[in-house]
Amino acid sequence: QVQLVESGGGLVQPGGSLRLSCAASGSSFSIYTMGWYRQGPGKQRELVAKITRGDTPTYVDSVKGRFTISRDNVKKTVYLQMNSLKPEDTAVYYCNAQHPMVTELSYWGQGTQVTVSS
């Protein structure tokens, strides 16, 4: 069992930056693929970025060059550094932990709101 708690969301102007954090509790954090998803108003939830236990990142095209995902296995925390934010980045951002071998072992945080507006 893994519990996830996101933090770091808020209101930011276009072009600004935010860093999201996702703190995990439970066992075996280091083996999970950790991901950040988002769901904007009237939109489906989409994958933003993920990072494997081997520290290999993957990004959706719309955030490449602007967002950086990282993890600290000692602190059991995954981060999403978001730079050059755009209004279209406005969404609730969710943290996910996915076991690499067992599909059913997938855990979600409660989400944190990011609003990009002037």
PyMOL CGO cylinders between C-alpha atoms (Angstrom):
from pymol import cmd
from pymol.cgo import CYLINDER

trace = [
    CYLINDER, 0.00, 0.00, 0.00, 1.26, 3.47, -0.92, 0.3, 1, 1, 1, 1, 1, 1,
    CYLINDER, 1.26, 3.47, -0.92, -0.24, 6.76, 0.24, 0.3, 1, 1, 1, 1, 1, 1,
    CYLINDER, -0.24, 6.76, 0.24, 0.51, 9.89, -1.74, 0.3, 1, 1, 1, 1, 1, 1,
    CYLINDER, 0.51, 9.89, -1.74, 0.15, 13.54, -0.72, 0.3, 1, 1, 1, 1, 1, 1,
    CYLINDER, 0.15, 13.54, -0.72, 0.72, 16.33, -3.22, 0.3, 1, 1, 1, 1, 1, 1,
    CYLINDER, 0.72, 16.33, -3.22, 1.65, 19.90, -2.39, 0.3, 1, 1, 1, 1, 1, 1,
    CYLINDER, 1.65, 19.90, -2.39, 2.95, 23.02, -4.08, 0.3, 1, 1, 1, 1, 1, 1,
    CYLINDER, 2.95, 23.02, -4.08, 0.04, 24.06, -6.25, 0.3, 1, 1, 1, 1, 1, 1,
    CYLINDER, 0.04, 24.06, -6.25, -1.29, 27.59, -6.42, 0.3, 1, 1, 1, 1, 1, 1,
    CYLINDER, -1.29, 27.59, -6.42, -1.93, 30.63, -8.56, 0.3, 1, 1, 1, 1, 1, 1,
    CYLINDER, -1.93, 30.63, -8.56, 0.88, 31.85, -10.81, 0.3, 1, 1, 1, 1, 1, 1,
    CYLINDER, 0.88, 31.85, -10.81, 1.15, 34.33, -13.65, 0.3, 1, 1, 1, 1, 1, 1,
    CYLINDER, 1.15, 34.33, -13.65, 1.95, 33.19, -17.19, 0.3, 1, 1, 1, 1, 1, 1,
    CYLINDER, 1.95, 33.19, -17.19, 5.67, 32.65, -17.55, 0.3, 1, 1, 1, 1, 1, 1,
    CYLINDER, 5.67, 32.65, -17.55, 6.05, 31.85, -13.87, 0.3, 1, 1, 1, 1, 1, 1,
    CYLINDER, 6.05, 31.85, -13.87, 7.23, 28.71, -12.11, 0.3, 1, 1, 1, 1, 1, 1,
    CYLINDER, 7.23, 28.71, -12.11, 5.95, 26.25, -9.53, 0.3, 1, 1, 1, 1, 1, 1,
    CYLINDER, 5.95, 26.25, -9.53, 7.38, 23.10, -8.01, 0.3, 1, 1, 1, 1, 1, 1,
    CYLINDER, 7.38, 23.10, -8.01, 5.00, 20.33, -7.08, 0.3, 1, 1, 1, 1, 1, 1,
    CYLINDER, 5.00, 20.33, -7.08, 5.93, 17.69, -4.53, 0.3, 1, 1, 1, 1, 1, 1,
    CYLINDER, 5.93, 17.69, -4.53, 4.43, 14.30, -3.88, 0.3, 1, 1, 1, 1, 1, 1,
    CYLINDER, 4.43, 14.30, -3.88, 5.34, 12.63, -0.61, 0.3, 1, 1, 1, 1, 1, 1,
    CYLINDER, 5.34, 12.63, -0.61, 4.82, 8.89, -0.38, 0.3, 1, 1, 1, 1, 1, 1,
    CYLINDER, 4.82, 8.89, -0.38, 4.40, 6.63, 2.60, 0.3, 1, 1, 1, 1, 1, 1,
    CYLINDER, 4.40, 6.63, 2.60, 4.47, 2.89, 2.62, 0.3, 1, 1, 1, 1, 1, 1,
    CYLINDER, 4.47, 2.89, 2.62, 6.96, 0.38, 1.43, 0.3, 1, 1, 1, 1, 1, 1,
    CYLINDER, 6.96, 0.38, 1.43, 9.02, -0.11, -1.71, 0.3, 1, 1, 1, 1, 1, 1,
    CYLINDER, 9.02, -0.11, -1.71, 8.71, 3.45, -3.04, 0.3, 1, 1, 1, 1, 1, 1,
    CYLINDER, 8.71, 3.45, -3.04, 11.90, 3.09, -5.04, 0.3, 1, 1, 1, 1, 1, 1,
    CYLINDER, 11.90, 3.09, -5.04, 10.56, 0.37, -7.33, 0.3, 1, 1, 1, 1, 1, 1,
    CYLINDER, 10.56, 0.37, -7.33, 7.47, 2.29, -8.43, 0.3, 1, 1, 1, 1, 1, 1,
    CYLINDER, 7.47, 2.29, -8.43, 7.20, 4.29, -11.60, 0.3, 1, 1, 1, 1, 1, 1,
    CYLINDER, 7.20, 4.29, -11.60, 6.07, 7.71, -10.41, 0.3, 1, 1, 1, 1, 1, 1,
    CYLINDER, 6.07, 7.71, -10.41, 3.95, 9.93, -12.57, 0.3, 1, 1, 1, 1, 1, 1,
    CYLINDER, 3.95, 9.93, -12.57, 2.27, 13.31, -12.66, 0.3, 1, 1, 1, 1, 1, 1,
    CYLINDER, 2.27, 13.31, -12.66, -1.10, 13.57, -14.38, 0.3, 1, 1, 1, 1, 1, 1,
    CYLINDER, -1.10, 13.57, -14.38, -3.40, 16.54, -14.82, 0.3, 1, 1, 1, 1, 1, 1,
    CYLINDER, -3.40, 16.54, -14.82, -7.05, 17.16, -15.51, 0.3, 1, 1, 1, 1, 1, 1,
    CYLINDER, -7.05, 17.16, -15.51, -8.08, 20.54, -16.83, 0.3, 1, 1, 1, 1, 1, 1,
    CYLINDER, -8.08, 20.54, -16.83, -11.63, 21.91, -16.83, 0.3, 1, 1, 1, 1, 1, 1,
    CYLINDER, -11.63, 21.91, -16.83, -13.79, 19.81, -19.12, 0.3, 1, 1, 1, 1, 1, 1,
    CYLINDER, -13.79, 19.81, -19.12, -10.86, 17.63, -20.12, 0.3, 1, 1, 1, 1, 1, 1,
    CYLINDER, -10.86, 17.63, -20.12, -9.81, 14.05, -19.53, 0.3, 1, 1, 1, 1, 1, 1,
    CYLINDER, -9.81, 14.05, -19.53, -6.95, 13.25, -17.20, 0.3, 1, 1, 1, 1, 1, 1,
    CYLINDER, -6.95, 13.25, -17.20, -3.67, 13.08, -19.09, 0.3, 1, 1, 1, 1, 1, 1,
    CYLINDER, -3.67, 13.08, -19.09, -0.16, 11.97, -18.31, 0.3, 1, 1, 1, 1, 1, 1,
    CYLINDER, -0.16, 11.97, -18.31, 2.21, 14.91, -17.94, 0.3, 1, 1, 1, 1, 1, 1,
    CYLINDER, 2.21, 14.91, -17.94, 5.45, 13.17, -16.97, 0.3, 1, 1, 1, 1, 1, 1,
    CYLINDER, 5.45, 13.17, -16.97, 6.67, 9.96, -15.41, 0.3, 1, 1, 1, 1, 1, 1,
    CYLINDER, 6.67, 9.96, -15.41, 9.94, 8.64, -14.08, 0.3, 1, 1, 1, 1, 1, 1,
    CYLINDER, 9.94, 8.64, -14.08, 10.96, 5.03, -13.71, 0.3, 1, 1, 1, 1, 1, 1,
    CYLINDER, 10.96, 5.03, -13.71, 12.86, 3.47, -10.83, 0.3, 1, 1, 1, 1, 1, 1,
    CYLINDER, 12.86, 3.47, -10.83, 15.93, 3.82, -13.02, 0.3, 1, 1, 1, 1, 1, 1,
    CYLINDER, 15.93, 3.82, -13.02, 15.37, 7.60, -13.25, 0.3, 1, 1, 1, 1, 1, 1,
    CYLINDER, 15.37, 7.60, -13.25, 14.30, 7.53, -16.90, 0.3, 1, 1, 1, 1, 1, 1,
    CYLINDER, 14.30, 7.53, -16.90, 11.85, 10.40, -17.51, 0.3, 1, 1, 1, 1, 1, 1,
    CYLINDER, 11.85, 10.40, -17.51, 9.10, 10.68, -20.09, 0.3, 1, 1, 1, 1, 1, 1,
    CYLINDER, 9.10, 10.68, -20.09, 7.15, 13.84, -20.93, 0.3, 1, 1, 1, 1, 1, 1,
    CYLINDER, 7.15, 13.84, -20.93, 4.08, 14.72, -22.93, 0.3, 1, 1, 1, 1, 1, 1,
    CYLINDER, 4.08, 14.72, -22.93, 5.08, 16.87, -25.90, 0.3, 1, 1, 1, 1, 1, 1,
    CYLINDER, 5.08, 16.87, -25.90, 3.31, 19.98, -24.60, 0.3, 1, 1, 1, 1, 1, 1,
    CYLINDER, 3.31, 19.98, -24.60, 5.59, 20.26, -21.55, 0.3, 1, 1, 1, 1, 1, 1,
    CYLINDER, 5.59, 20.26, -21.55, 8.93, 19.17, -22.98, 0.3, 1, 1, 1, 1, 1, 1,
    CYLINDER, 8.93, 19.17, -22.98, 11.61, 21.73, -22.26, 0.3, 1, 1, 1, 1, 1, 1,
    CYLINDER, 11.61, 21.73, -22.26, 9.46, 23.41, -19.60, 0.3, 1, 1, 1, 1, 1, 1,
    CYLINDER, 9.46, 23.41, -19.60, 8.77, 20.74, -16.96, 0.3, 1, 1, 1, 1, 1, 1,
    CYLINDER, 8.77, 20.74, -16.96, 11.23, 18.47, -15.16, 0.3, 1, 1, 1, 1, 1, 1,
    CYLINDER, 11.23, 18.47, -15.16, 10.32, 15.41, -13.13, 0.3, 1, 1, 1, 1, 1, 1,
    CYLINDER, 10.32, 15.41, -13.13, 12.68, 14.04, -10.50, 0.3, 1, 1, 1, 1, 1, 1,
    CYLINDER, 12.68, 14.04, -10.50, 12.60, 11.71, -7.53, 0.3, 1, 1, 1, 1, 1, 1,
    CYLINDER, 12.60, 11.71, -7.53, 14.35, 11.30, -4.19, 0.3, 1, 1, 1, 1, 1, 1,
    CYLINDER, 14.35, 11.30, -4.19, 14.08, 7.71, -3.04, 0.3, 1, 1, 1, 1, 1, 1,
    CYLINDER, 14.08, 7.71, -3.04, 15.49, 8.51, 0.40, 0.3, 1, 1, 1, 1, 1, 1,
    CYLINDER, 15.49, 8.51, 0.40, 12.81, 11.13, 1.03, 0.3, 1, 1, 1, 1, 1, 1,
    CYLINDER, 12.81, 11.13, 1.03, 10.21, 9.05, -0.85, 0.3, 1, 1, 1, 1, 1, 1,
    CYLINDER, 10.21, 9.05, -0.85, 9.24, 12.12, -2.81, 0.3, 1, 1, 1, 1, 1, 1,
    CYLINDER, 9.24, 12.12, -2.81, 8.72, 12.92, -6.47, 0.3, 1, 1, 1, 1, 1, 1,
    CYLINDER, 8.72, 12.92, -6.47, 8.88, 16.46, -7.81, 0.3, 1, 1, 1, 1, 1, 1,
    CYLINDER, 8.88, 16.46, -7.81, 7.59, 18.31, -10.84, 0.3, 1, 1, 1, 1, 1, 1,
    CYLINDER, 7.59, 18.31, -10.84, 9.41, 21.55, -11.60, 0.3, 1, 1, 1, 1, 1, 1,
    CYLINDER, 9.41, 21.55, -11.60, 7.22, 23.61, -13.90, 0.3, 1, 1, 1, 1, 1, 1,
    CYLINDER, 7.22, 23.61, -13.90, 8.71, 26.61, -15.68, 0.3, 1, 1, 1, 1, 1, 1,
    CYLINDER, 8.71, 26.61, -15.68, 7.37, 28.98, -18.34, 0.3, 1, 1, 1, 1, 1, 1,
    CYLINDER, 7.37, 28.98, -18.34, 3.84, 28.17, -17.28, 0.3, 1, 1, 1, 1, 1, 1,
    CYLINDER, 3.84, 28.17, -17.28, 1.00, 28.83, -19.68, 0.3, 1, 1, 1, 1, 1, 1,
    CYLINDER, 1.00, 28.83, -19.68, -2.74, 29.31, -19.07, 0.3, 1, 1, 1, 1, 1, 1,
    CYLINDER, -2.74, 29.31, -19.07, -3.33, 25.93, -20.73, 0.3, 1, 1, 1, 1, 1, 1,
    CYLINDER, -3.33, 25.93, -20.73, -1.34, 24.30, -17.92, 0.3, 1, 1, 1, 1, 1, 1,
    CYLINDER, -1.34, 24.30, -17.92, -4.19, 25.15, -15.55, 0.3, 1, 1, 1, 1, 1, 1,
    CYLINDER, -4.19, 25.15, -15.55, -5.45, 21.89, -14.07, 0.3, 1, 1, 1, 1, 1, 1,
    CYLINDER, -5.45, 21.89, -14.07, -5.62, 19.70, -11.02, 0.3, 1, 1, 1, 1, 1, 1,
    CYLINDER, -5.62, 19.70, -11.02, -2.33, 17.81, -10.88, 0.3, 1, 1, 1, 1, 1, 1,
    CYLINDER, -2.33, 17.81, -10.88, -2.31, 14.27, -9.52, 0.3, 1, 1, 1, 1, 1, 1,
    CYLINDER, -2.31, 14.27, -9.52, 0.56, 12.10, -8.40, 0.3, 1, 1, 1, 1, 1, 1,
    CYLINDER, 0.56, 12.10, -8.40, 0.53, 8.40, -9.29, 0.3, 1, 1, 1, 1, 1, 1,
    CYLINDER, 0.53, 8.40, -9.29, 2.57, 5.42, -8.19, 0.3, 1, 1, 1, 1, 1, 1,
    CYLINDER, 2.57, 5.42, -8.19, 2.51, 2.45, -10.57, 0.3, 1, 1, 1, 1, 1, 1,
    CYLINDER, 2.51, 2.45, -10.57, 4.08, -0.89, -9.74, 0.3, 1, 1, 1, 1, 1, 1,
    CYLINDER, 4.08, -0.89, -9.74, 6.18, -1.93, -12.74, 0.3, 1, 1, 1, 1, 1, 1,
    CYLINDER, 6.18, -1.93, -12.74, 5.03, -5.57, -12.68, 0.3, 1, 1, 1, 1, 1, 1,
    CYLINDER, 5.03, -5.57, -12.68, 1.53, -5.54, -11.18, 0.3, 1, 1, 1, 1, 1, 1,
    CYLINDER, 1.53, -5.54, -11.18, -0.97, -3.33, -13.03, 0.3, 1, 1, 1, 1, 1, 1,
    CYLINDER, -0.97, -3.33, -13.03, -3.47, -3.45, -10.18, 0.3, 1, 1, 1, 1, 1, 1,
    CYLINDER, -3.47, -3.45, -10.18, -0.99, -1.80, -7.82, 0.3, 1, 1, 1, 1, 1, 1,
    CYLINDER, -0.99, -1.80, -7.82, -1.64, 1.80, -8.85, 0.3, 1, 1, 1, 1, 1, 1,
    CYLINDER, -1.64, 1.80, -8.85, -2.11, 4.57, -6.31, 0.3, 1, 1, 1, 1, 1, 1,
    CYLINDER, -2.11, 4.57, -6.31, -3.27, 8.18, -6.57, 0.3, 1, 1, 1, 1, 1, 1,
    CYLINDER, -3.27, 8.18, -6.57, -2.95, 11.30, -4.52, 0.3, 1, 1, 1, 1, 1, 1,
    CYLINDER, -2.95, 11.30, -4.52, -5.80, 13.70, -3.87, 0.3, 1, 1, 1, 1, 1, 1,
    CYLINDER, -5.80, 13.70, -3.87, -4.58, 16.30, -6.36, 0.3, 1, 1, 1, 1, 1, 1,
    CYLINDER, -4.58, 16.30, -6.36, -3.34, 19.87, -6.15, 0.3, 1, 1, 1, 1, 1, 1,
    CYLINDER, -3.34, 19.87, -6.15, -4.74, 22.81, -8.12, 0.3, 1, 1, 1, 1, 1, 1,
    CYLINDER, -4.74, 22.81, -8.12, -2.49, 24.78, -10.44, 0.3, 1, 1, 1, 1, 1, 1,
    CYLINDER, -2.49, 24.78, -10.44, -3.94, 27.95, -11.93, 0.3, 1, 1, 1, 1, 1, 1,
    CYLINDER, -3.94, 27.95, -11.93, -2.00, 30.02, -14.46, 0.3, 1, 1, 1, 1, 1, 1,
    CYLINDER, -2.00, 30.02, -14.46, -3.62, 33.39, -14.92, 0.3, 1, 1, 1, 1, 1, 1,
    CYLINDER, -3.62, 33.39, -14.92, -2.79, 37.06, -15.01, 0.3, 1, 1, 1, 1, 1, 1,
]
cmd.load_cgo(trace, "trace")
